Structures are given as C-alpha cells and as structure tokens.
Amino acid sequence: MAEVDVQNPVNGETTCGSLLRQLQKIWDEVGETDEERDKMLLQIEQDCLDVYKRKVDQAAKARARLLQALADSRLELSTLLASLGEKSFVGIPEKTSGTINQQLAAIAPALEQLLKQKEERRKEFLDVQTQIQKICTEIAGGNQHAGSPTVDESDLSLKKLAEFHDQLQELQKEKSDRLHKVLEFVSTVHDLCAVLGLDFYTTVTEVHPSLNDATGVQSKSISNDTLARLANTVLALKEDKKQRLKKLQELASQLIDLWNLMDTSEEERSLFGHVTCNVSASVDEVTVPGALALDLIEQAKVEVERLDKLKASRMKEIAFKRQGELEEIFARAHIEIDTQAAREKILGLIDSGSVEPSELLADMDNQIIKAKEEAISRKDILDKVEKWMSACEEESWLDDYNRDNNRYNASRGAHLNLKRAEKARILVNKIPALVDSLVAKTRTWEEEHGVTFAYDGVPLLAMLDEYALLRHDREEEKRRMRDQKKFHEQLNTEQEAMFGSKPSPARPASSTKKVLGPRVNGAAANGAPNRRLSLNQNGSKSGKRDSGARPIAPTNYVAITKEDAASHVSGTEPAPITP
C-alpha cells in the first residue's frame, strides 16, 4: 500500500498524515490484522480518488460553463452589433488572450453598454412605431385604443429607424393635410348652415361627434369615412342652397313684378328688401346668415300669394294704368287712337272673365313694347316736325316784327327784339331745306312701313304740301306788296315834281294784316302756330286727346280737312313742295 505523504500540522491544523498516524495507533491498540488494515487503507484511497474525481468533474463542468458563457457573450455581442447595425464597437477587446474569466471580464462592459444601447434604441423604435400606428388608426378610423406595436429587435439599426421616421413624417404630413381639409369642410358646412338657417352643431355631429367643438373632443376625426361624409354633406348643402336660391329668386321676381304692377310704396317694398337683394345674385354671392332660411322663403311665398289675390281685385286699376301708359306713348308720338273704345274693351274683358288677368296684362305689355318701337321709328321725323313748327313760329313773329313801324325806336327791350329778329331770319332761311328733308324722311318711312305717316290723325305729307302752297302764296303776296309800294313811291315823286309839295303818304290798302285762312282750333290771328299737343280742360298735357279737336297746320294757314288728306293720299290733287 502506498503511503500517503502527510505533512506535519502547521499552526495546529490537522493533516492527512496526522490522521493516518492516529488511525495506525488505534489499529495497534485494537490489534487489527494487516489484511484488515490494507483493506481499510485501500478503501480510504478509493474514497480519496472519488473525491478528486468529483472535484475534477465539477471543475470541468465549471470550465465548460464559463466557455459556454464566453461563447454566448461573444454571440450576443455579435448579435447586438448586427441588430444595432454596428460593424464594430470601441469597447470590444481586439485580442482573445488570458483566462476564460479574464476574457469574460473584458467582454462584459462592452456587452452591458450594447444592451443598454439596444434598450434605448428599442424605446425609440417603440415610440415612432406607436405614433405611426396611432396616425394609421386615425386615418383608417379604427379603435384608438389598440395595443402597443411589436418591435422587431432583429433590426434596430439607425437606417431602419430613419425609415420609420420618414414614414412617420409622411403620415404626419398626410394627417396635417387631412386635418386642414376637414377644417375647410367644417368651415364650409358652418357657412352653409348659417345661410340656410340650419343648426351647425347638429349637422356636423351627424357626420362625426369629434367635429362638434362643444363636446370637448380635442382631436378631429380625419378618417376616409369622415372626409367622404363631410364632402357629401357639403354637396348636399350646396345643392340645397342652390335650390333655395332659385326658389327665392323666383319669388323675388314675382314680388318685384307685382310691386311694379301695383305701384307699391318703397316703405312696403323695404320690408322684403332682404329677399329682393338676392334676385340676381349667384350662389357664391349669397353669404348673409339666414338669407336662405326656410321661414324666410315661406314668408316671401305668403306675400306673393297675398299680392296675387290683391292684384286680382285691383285688375281694372292696373289695366287702366297700362292703358294710360300706352295712350301716353301714342300722345308723345302724335298717333291718334280711340281711347274710349280701348277702355271699354278692357272693362268688357275683365267683367266677362273670358281672359286671365296675367294674359291681359301680358298682351298690354306687348302693345306697349310695340308702341315704343313705333314711337322710336317716328322720333327722327317728329324731332324735325318740332323744329319746323318752331321755325314757323319764329317766322310768324318776324312778320309781325317787320310790320311794326316803331321797331327801331329806342324803347326798352328793342335791342333784344333786334337780336331775336336776326336769329329768326337765319332760322327762317333754313325752313325750305328743313321741309325738303322732312318730306324725304317721311316718304322713306312710309315706304318702309307701308302706311301713311299721320301727325295727330292728319297725313304729314299733306300738311307739308299745304304749307308749301301757302308759303308760295304768301311770297307772291309779299312781291305784290313790294310792287305796289314802288308804284306809290313813284306816283308821289311825280306829284311832288308837278305840284311842288309832298302830299301826306296814303296808307296802303294792304297795310292791314291779312289772314290767309280761317282760324282753326283757336289759331292766333297773327298766324302764330299752335303746338300739336292734346290738352285737357286745365291746360295740362294728357295722354287722351279731345275727340272734337282737329290738328292744325303751322302758322296762319288753313288746316286741311279729312277729305283733302284723303285726296292727297290717293294722289287726286298733287301739290308740289316748293321752298
């Protein structure tokens, strides 16, 4: 049996050798045989080997665990670097020398720092992915309380994080655009509801509760569904606005027509000024709150119905007003009509009920339009007739002025008469050209219209022919008077030569004013022309002419009779126009 090497105890410590000596001492005292002693020592040696083997196994296992830990650390280190997208790390030792524990101790700080960096990076990923998920949920219109997103820890690189940030920026821009669009829609809905008189909060709440500021919801819904419903709401409100405006404008037009028809006062019209102010406005121009409210449209509708009933009861008054307007147009155009028969016909139609009031008024409006057109076509000729009559008046005044022997006396106002006489002579000299132009225009008008141009019932060409004949007669009379005056002057000269004294000049027989025809309709004896105006008993202008009045010719000439006019039109008595 091998002897175990046992050292002496040090500092009183028990060693294997001392224990073996104590065991031998005990065996000696007991008297154990050598065989028993060898057997027991062999057992002790086997027990020692088992303990050493157990310890070696434990040490081997510990080393294997350390090696595995080192390998795991290195693998985790490389995995972290790959996950973080780092190719290298400053804290990692370049050489793998030293014991296992030394190598583990060298890797541990770098591993700890990378784990910390990974956790921070994961939080960044979680934050940006959470924001992305939130915006995507808002756009999709889903549940806002969805769970946290899952972070893929296999790729926590800055490149991947930048991609998420880019995606987040795009989504944030889209969210901003959508929010801006939502706010625009909400603002448009607010304006439309104000114009239409609708409750704004009720309208937007029906689209989405978050759009109602009164609910206290901070974020507005920007989902596709909300945008689509808002767009449909705006379209529906715009169409409603368009239809209401169309209806209101129809009512406003009817109101204006009825007001004009019945001469409604401005004070009464002003009560519906908020209705008629939009009669010609476009849809976009109507922005006043409540301008298209249903109660306002109903109010206008009720007023139109009321005025329609009132119009029916005042039909005669309205129709006679139209007739008066028509007669006034004819009077200004010097067209003779039978006003009494026209008014009796209107009364008969209204009393019989054979024609609708609106149709009767429309027919009278058409007559007024045609009368205005005819008056416009006659205007140029009537203006020249006015100038002709004014010139004839001046001609008559000039004749009276020339017969006044005291016209050159230094009396008050003599210089004014002298100036007027100079102007009158210039105007009178233009009469022949004016008459020729008037005749030409009248004939052209008659050829175009196929009817005779009558002035207050008398053919104008017949009047002009008569004027030309009488003017010719008057010129002949003036010439005869001049010849007679020369004869008397020559006779006086001969008597003075024979008797040596100048006799008192005899008053010429023709010195008294001679009227070339009877006074017609109160024409002045001095030949001053009467204006062809229809006058009432008070002397004011009126659209209805006296049925017994006859139009008169200018100056002091005899007016032609209806037979003369008929013979002139038929051509039986042609009368040349001479200046």
TIKOL-41450 format. One line per 4 residues: number of its first residue (from 0); for each residue z, y, x of C-alpha. Coordinates in steps of 0.05 Angstrom, whole numbers, padded with zeros to 5 digits. Last residue first. Layout:
# residues N
NUM) Z/Y/X | ...
This chain:
# residues 579
578) -02017/02528/-01790 | -02063/02489/-01834 | -02049/02421/-01867 | -02106/02406/-01914
574) -02092/02391/-01986 | -02125/02331/-02017 | -02121/02332/-02092 | -02139/02264/-02121
570) -02110/02227/-02060 | -02065/02179/-02098 | -02004/02206/-02060 | -02024/02277/-02075
566) -02037/02263/-02149 | -01969/02230/-02154 | -01935/02288/-02119 | -01970/02339/-02165
562) -01950/02298/-02226 | -01878/02296/-02201 | -01880/02372/-02197 | -01887/02412/-02134
558) -01836/02464/-02116 | -01862/02536/-02118 | -01857/02572/-02052 | -01803/02623/-02034
554) -01778/02589/-01970 | -01775/02513/-01967 | -01795/02469/-02026 | -01742/02449/-02076
550) -01713/02382/-02096 | -01702/02377/-02171 | -01634/02372/-02203 | -01624/02341/-02272
546) -01594/02275/-02247 | -01544/02313/-02205 | -01538/02275/-02139 | -01482/02227/-02121
542) -01460/02224/-02048 | -01423/02289/-02052 | -01421/02354/-02013 | -01376/02408/-02041
538) -01400/02463/-02088 | -01344/02452/-02139 | -01394/02428/-02191 | -01422/02376/-02144
534) -01476/02390/-02094 | -01535/02347/-02072 | -01564/02377/-02010 | -01636/02399/-01999
530) -01618/02466/-01968 | -01645/02525/-02007 | -01700/02566/-01975 | -01696/02642/-01974
526) -01756/02669/-02012 | -01730/02738/-02027 | -01718/02718/-02100 | -01669/02665/-02078
522) -01681/02595/-02103 | -01635/02577/-02161 | -01664/02509/-02176 | -01735/02535/-02171
518) -01751/02609/-02175 | -01821/02619/-02199 | -01877/02628/-02150 | -01906/02675/-02098
514) -01852/02727/-02106 | -01879/02795/-02088 | -01834/02846/-02054 | -01852/02916/-02074
510) -01895/02951/-02023 | -01958/02924/-02055 | -01974/02988/-02094 | -01968/03029/-02031
506) -01921/03088/-02037 | -01963/03150/-02033 | -01956/03189/-01969 | -01938/03261/-01982
502) -02000/03301/-01971 | -02018/03328/-01902 | -02049/03396/-01905 | -02115/03424/-01880
498) -02153/03409/-01944 | -02214/03372/-01916 | -02185/03346/-01849 | -02120/03327/-01882
494) -02157/03292/-01937 | -02198/03252/-01885 | -02135/03231/-01848 | -02101/03211/-01912
490) -02160/03167/-01931 | -02159/03134/-01862 | -02085/03118/-01869 | -02097/03092/-01939
486) -02152/03046/-01915 | -02111/03022/-01856 | -02054/03004/-01903 | -02102/02967/-01949
482) -02128/02926/-01890 | -02057/02909/-01869 | -02039/02890/-01940 | -02100/02844/-01944
478) -02080/02811/-01878 | -02010/02799/-01903 | -02036/02770/-01968 | -02082/02723/-01929
474) -02024/02701/-01886 | -01985/02689/-01950 | -02039/02646/-01979 | -02043/02604/-01915
470) -01968/02595/-01917 | -01974/02574/-01989 | -02026/02522/-01972 | -01987/02495/-01912
466) -01922/02492/-01951 | -01956/02453/-02006 | -01984/02404/-01956 | -01915/02396/-01924
462) -01882/02384/-01991 | -01936/02333/-02009 | -01926/02299/-01942 | -01851/02294/-01956
458) -01861/02257/-02022 | -01807/02283/-02070 | -01748/02238/-02090 | -01696/02273/-02047
454) -01745/02271/-01989 | -01795/02215/-02000 | -01832/02177/-01946 | -01883/02137/-01984
450) -01882/02062/-01973 | -01918/02012/-01926 | -01862/02013/-01875 | -01904/02021/-01811
446) -01960/02061/-01844 | -01909/02106/-01878 | -01872/02119/-01813 | -01937/02137/-01777
442) -01955/02185/-01832 | -01887/02217/-01828 | -01890/02223/-01753 | -01958/02257/-01755
438) -01938/02305/-01811 | -01874/02324/-01774 | -01912/02337/-01710 | -01961/02381/-01747
434) -01905/02418/-01782 | -01868/02430/-01717 | -01932/02455/-01684 | -01943/02504/-01742
430) -01869/02525/-01742 | -01864/02543/-01668 | -01886/02616/-01679 | -01829/02622/-01730
426) -01778/02603/-01676 | -01802/02656/-01627 | -01804/02708/-01683 | -01734/02688/-01705
422) -01706/02696/-01634 | -01732/02767/-01630 | -01708/02782/-01701 | -01638/02756/-01683
418) -01636/02804/-01624 | -01656/02862/-01668 | -01606/02842/-01721 | -01551/02844/-01669
414) -01574/02912/-01644 | -01571/02940/-01715 | -01498/02917/-01723 | -01472/02986/-01739
410) -01528/03034/-01752 | -01572/03067/-01701 | -01633/03064/-01745 | -01687/03016/-01725
406) -01682/02971/-01787 | -01685/03031/-01834 | -01755/03015/-01861 | -01733/02945/-01881
402) -01797/02905/-01895 | -01794/02873/-01826 | -01723/02849/-01838 | -01741/02817/-01905
398) -01798/02780/-01872 | -01753/02760/-01814 | -01702/02731/-01863 | -01756/02689/-01896
394) -01780/02664/-01827 | -01709/02649/-01807 | -01700/02607/-01869 | -01767/02573/-01856
390) -01743/02556/-01785 | -01680/02525/-01814 | -01723/02485/-01862 | -01768/02460/-01806
386) -01708/02443/-01761 | -01678/02402/-01818 | -01745/02368/-01831 | -01748/02352/-01757
382) -01679/02319/-01760 | -01701/02282/-01823 | -01762/02254/-01787 | -01720/02228/-01728
378) -01667/02200/-01775 | -01713/02162/-01822 | -01710/02096/-01784 | -01635/02105/-01775
374) -01627/02116/-01850 | -01667/02052/-01863 | -01621/02013/-01817 | -01560/02044/-01850
370) -01586/02026/-01918 | -01599/01955/-01895 | -01528/01949/-01869 | -01500/01980/-01933
366) -01541/01931/-01976 | -01515/01873/-01934 | -01444/01898/-01945 | -01459/01902/-02020
362) -01481/01830/-02019 | -01419/01809/-01981 | -01376/01847/-02030 | -01409/01811/-02089
358) -01403/01744/-02054 | -01328/01756/-02039 | -01316/01776/-02111 | -01350/01712/-02137
354) -01405/01725/-02186 | -01411/01709/-02260 | -01342/01737/-02276 | -01371/01777/-02333
350) -01327/01836/-02321 | -01343/01839/-02246 | -01418/01832/-02256 | -01421/01883/-02313
346) -01380/01933/-02274 | -01426/01927/-02214 | -01488/01935/-02258 | -01458/01998/-02290
342) -01446/02027/-02221 | -01518/02014/-02200 | -01545/02044/-02264 | -01505/02108/-02254
338) -01525/02114/-02181 | -01600/02114/-02194 | -01625/02127/-02124 | -01657/02185/-02086
334) -01660/02178/-02010 | -01641/02242/-01973 | -01615/02202/-01913 | -01547/02235/-01920
330) -01549/02220/-01995 | -01570/02148/-01983 | -01512/02136/-01935 | -01464/02170/-01984
326) -01490/02127/-02040 | -01476/02064/-02000 | -01406/02087/-01983 | -01393/02103/-02055
322) -01419/02035/-02075 | -01370/02003/-02025 | -01314/02044/-02056 | -01338/02024/-02124
318) -01332/01951/-02103 | -01262/01961/-02077 | -01238/01996/-02139 | -01270/01944/-02184
314) -01240/01887/-02144 | -01169/01913/-02145 | -01140/01853/-02182 | -01179/01803/-02140
310) -01158/01840/-02076 | -01085/01835/-02096 | -01091/01760/-02102 | -01125/01756/-02034
306) -01073/01804/-02006 | -01017/01757/-02026 | -01053/01696/-01998 | -01064/01732/-01932
302) -00991/01752/-01930 | -00968/01680/-01942 | -01013/01657/-01885 | -00986/01710/-01839
298) -00915/01688/-01853 | -00934/01615/-01843 | -00964/01633/-01776 | -00900/01670/-01757
294) -00857/01611/-01781 | -00898/01563/-01739 | -00887/01603/-01675 | -00949/01627/-01640
290) -00925/01693/-01612 | -00854/01666/-01605 | -00848/01687/-01533 | -00906/01732/-01511
286) -00955/01694/-01466 | -01022/01696/-01503 | -01073/01713/-01450 | -01084/01641/-01429
282) -01109/01621/-01499 | -01158/01679/-01502 | -01143/01742/-01542 | -01189/01769/-01596
278) -01141/01769/-01656 | -01080/01769/-01611 | -01055/01839/-01630 | -01067/01821/-01703
274) -01005/01778/-01709 | -00954/01822/-01672 | -00983/01881/-01710 | -00964/01848/-01776
270) -00914/01901/-01799 | -00959/01954/-01766 | -01010/01943/-01820 | -00963/01969/-01874
266) -00950/02032/-01834 | -01023/02040/-01817 | -01039/02043/-01891 | -01084/01990/-01924
262) -01153/02016/-01942 | -01166/01957/-01989 | -01226/01928/-01954 | -01203/01949/-01885
258) -01137/01915/-01897 | -01171/01853/-01926 | -01217/01848/-01866 | -01159/01858/-01818
254) -01117/01806/-01853 | -01174/01756/-01854 | -01185/01766/-01780 | -01111/01757/-01768
250) -01110/01693/-01809 | -01169/01665/-01769 | -01136/01688/-01705 | -01071/01653/-01724
246) -01107/01588/-01739 | -01145/01590/-01673 | -01080/01609/-01637 | -01044/01551/-01669
242) -01099/01502/-01649 | -01100/01526/-01577 | -01024/01526/-01572 | -01021/01455/-01600
238) -01074/01434/-01549 | -01034/01468/-01494 | -00970/01433/-01518 | -01004/01365/-01519
234) -01034/01376/-01450 | -00966/01398/-01423 | -00932/01338/-01454 | -00985/01291/-01426
230) -00975/01320/-01356 | -00899/01314/-01363 | -00906/01242/-01386 | -00950/01226/-01326
226) -00904/01261/-01277 | -00843/01225/-01306 | -00879/01157/-01303 | -00900/01169/-01231
222) -00829/01183/-01212 | -00804/01252/-01191 | -00739/01253/-01232 | -00700/01316/-01216
218) -00638/01313/-01173 | -00574/01351/-01190 | -00562/01327/-01261 | -00517/01378/-01295
214) -00539/01361/-01366 | -00558/01434/-01380 | -00611/01432/-01326 | -00653/01385/-01370
210) -00705/01352/-01325 | -00656/01296/-01309 | -00658/01272/-01381 | -00732/01252/-01376
206) -00792/01267/-01421 | -00751/01272/-01485 | -00703/01316/-01447 | -00760/01363/-01430
202) -00776/01376/-01504 | -00703/01381/-01527 | -00688/01430/-01472 | -00748/01474/-01488
198) -00736/01482/-01563 | -00802/01503/-01594 | -00824/01574/-01613 | -00896/01562/-01593
194) -00896/01618/-01541 | -00828/01597/-01513 | -00847/01523/-01514 | -00910/01539/-01475
190) -00872/01579/-01423 | -00818/01525/-01414 | -00871/01470/-01412 | -00907/01508/-01357
186) -00842/01517/-01318 | -00827/01442/-01326 | -00897/01425/-01303 | -00890/01470/-01243
182) -00821/01441/-01228 | -00850/01371/-01231 | -00907/01391/-01185 | -00858/01420/-01135
178) -00816/01358/-01140 | -00877/01315/-01129 | -00898/01356/-01069 | -00828/01353/-01040
174) -00824/01278/-01052 | -00891/01268/-01019 | -00867/01309/-00960 | -00803/01269/-00957
170) -00844/01205/-00962 | -00888/01227/-00905 | -00827/01247/-00864 | -00794/01180/-00878
166) -00855/01142/-00856 | -00856/01182/-00792 | -00782/01168/-00782 | -00794/01094/-00794
162) -00849/01094/-00743 | -00804/01131/-00694 | -00751/01077/-00703 | -00803/01024/-00687
158) -00822/01062/-00624 | -00749/01073/-00607 | -00739/00998/-00607 | -00693/00962/-00655
154) -00737/00901/-00663 | -00701/00836/-00671 | -00645/00871/-00709 | -00688/00875/-00772
150) -00644/00919/-00816 | -00635/00898/-00888 | -00634/00955/-00938 | -00570/00973/-00974
146) -00565/00952/-01047 | -00599/00989/-01105 | -00560/01044/-01140 | -00620/01090/-01157
142) -00650/01037/-01203 | -00725/01046/-01208 | -00770/01107/-01219 | -00820/01084/-01168
138) -00819/01152/-01135 | -00743/01155/-01137 | -00738/01083/-01111 | -00786/01099/-01054
134) -00744/01160/-01038 | -00680/01119/-01037 | -00712/01062/-00996 | -00737/01112/-00945
130) -00669/01145/-00940 | -00635/01077/-00932 | -00687/01058/-00879 | -00671/01121/-00840
126) -00596/01108/-00843 | -00600/01033/-00829 | -00645/01045/-00770 | -00598/01097/-00741
122) -00539/01051/-00753 | -00576/00995/-00718 | -00589/01040/-00659 | -00514/01056/-00654
118) -00498/00982/-00658 | -00551/00966/-00605 | -00524/01020/-00559 | -00454/00989/-00564
114) -00482/00920/-00551 | -00521/00948/-00491 | -00458/00980/-00463 | -00419/00916/-00470
110) -00474/00875/-00438 | -00479/00924/-00380 | -00403/00922/-00370 | -00401/00844/-00376
106) -00457/00828/-00327 | -00417/00840/-00262 | -00355/00805/-00289 | -00397/00745/-00309
102) -00427/00743/-00239 | -00358/00748/-00208 | -00332/00693/-00254 | -00390/00649/-00233
98) -00377/00661/-00161 | -00418/00707/-00118 | -00493/00723/-00119 | -00541/00740/-00177
94) -00574/00801/-00147 | -00601/00862/-00186 | -00538/00876/-00223 | -00550/00904/-00295
90) -00521/00974/-00306 | -00587/01012/-00299 | -00624/00974/-00353 | -00696/00949/-00352
86) -00754/00938/-00398 | -00719/00969/-00458 | -00747/00958/-00527 | -00679/00956/-00558
82) -00691/00886/-00583 | -00722/00864/-00517 | -00664/00893/-00477 | -00615/00862/-00525
78) -00649/00794/-00519 | -00649/00799/-00443 | -00575/00814/-00443 | -00561/00761/-00495
74) -00598/00710/-00451 | -00559/00734/-00389 | -00494/00731/-00427 | -00511/00663/-00455
70) -00528/00638/-00386 | -00463/00665/-00358 | -00425/00636/-00417 | -00459/00570/-00406
66) -00441/00573/-00332 | -00370/00590/-00350 | -00367/00534/-00400 | -00395/00486/-00348
62) -00343/00509/-00298 | -00288/00498/-00349 | -00315/00430/-00364 | -00316/00412/-00291
58) -00245/00438/-00282 | -00222/00396/-00341 | -00257/00336/-00314 | -00226/00348/-00246
54) -00157/00354/-00278 | -00165/00290/-00316 | -00190/00255/-00254 | -00130/00281/-00215
50) -00082/00258/-00269 | -00116/00191/-00274 | -00113/00184/-00199 | -00039/00199/-00199
46) -00026/00147/-00253 | -00064/00096/-00212 | -00021/00113/-00151 | 00042/00104/-00193
42) 00018/00038/-00219 | 00002/00015/-00149 | 00073/00036/-00128 | 00101/-00006/-00185
38) 00062/-00067/-00166 | 00080/-00058/-00094 | 00154/-00053/-00110 | 00152/-00112/-00156
34) 00119/-00154/-00102 | 00167/-00127/-00051 | 00225/-00152/-00091 | 00273/-00104/-00123
30) 00344/-00108/-00099 | 00376/-00055/-00143 | 00405/-00015/-00085 | 00342/-00023/-00045
26) 00300/-00004/-00106 | 00342/00058/-00117 | 00334/00079/-00044 | 00260/00066/-00050
22) 00255/00112/-00111 | 00296/00167/-00076 | 00249/00161/-00018 | 00189/00166/-00064
18) 00218/00229/-00098 | 00230/00260/-00030 | 00157/00246/-00011 | 00128/00273/-00077
14) 00164/00339/-00067 | 00224/00372/-00099 | 00237/00445/-00082 | 00300/00465/-00045
10) 00267/00523/-00008 | 00216/00476/00020 | 00222/00403/00007 | 00196/00359/00062
6) 00125/00339/00058 | 00101/00276/00026 | 00042/00237/00051 | 00037/00177/00006
2) 00038/00112/00039 | -00019/00067/00027 | 00000/00000/00000
